[in-house]
Amino acid sequence: APDKEFARVQVNVWCDTRLAASDLGKLVELTLRAGEGLQTQVITGRTSTFDETTDYRGTMQDFIFFT
């Protein structure tokens, strides 16, 4: 049995503008990578999304966390 547990998580952020969503997505990635006690592996690059109902721009990215 592995000595660490892991979880795969997708993080989505939404903002009024594409630039704001991109900046927030980058901040989320940097923050997760810096977390002590949490080994973070980036699975995908940040991907832009759009929600027609709310007119919000989004960014999504997948991570694996090892604890």
Residue, then its C-alpha position, 0 to 999 in steps of 0.5 A: a500500500p502506498d504511504k501517501e494518499f492523494a486526491r485529484v481536484q479541478v479548481n474553477v474560478w470565475c470573474d467579469t473579465r478574461l484577464a481577471a480570471s487568468d490572473l486569479g487562476k495563476l494565483v491559485e496555482l502559485t498558492l497551492r504549490a506553496g502550501e506546506g504539508l501538501q505536495t501538489q502536482v499540476i495535471t493540466g494547464r489553465t484552460s479558459t471557459f465562458d458561461e453564457t448564462t452569467d457572462y462570466r469568464g472562467t479558468m479551470q485547472d486540474f491538480i493532484f494533492f499528495t498528503 
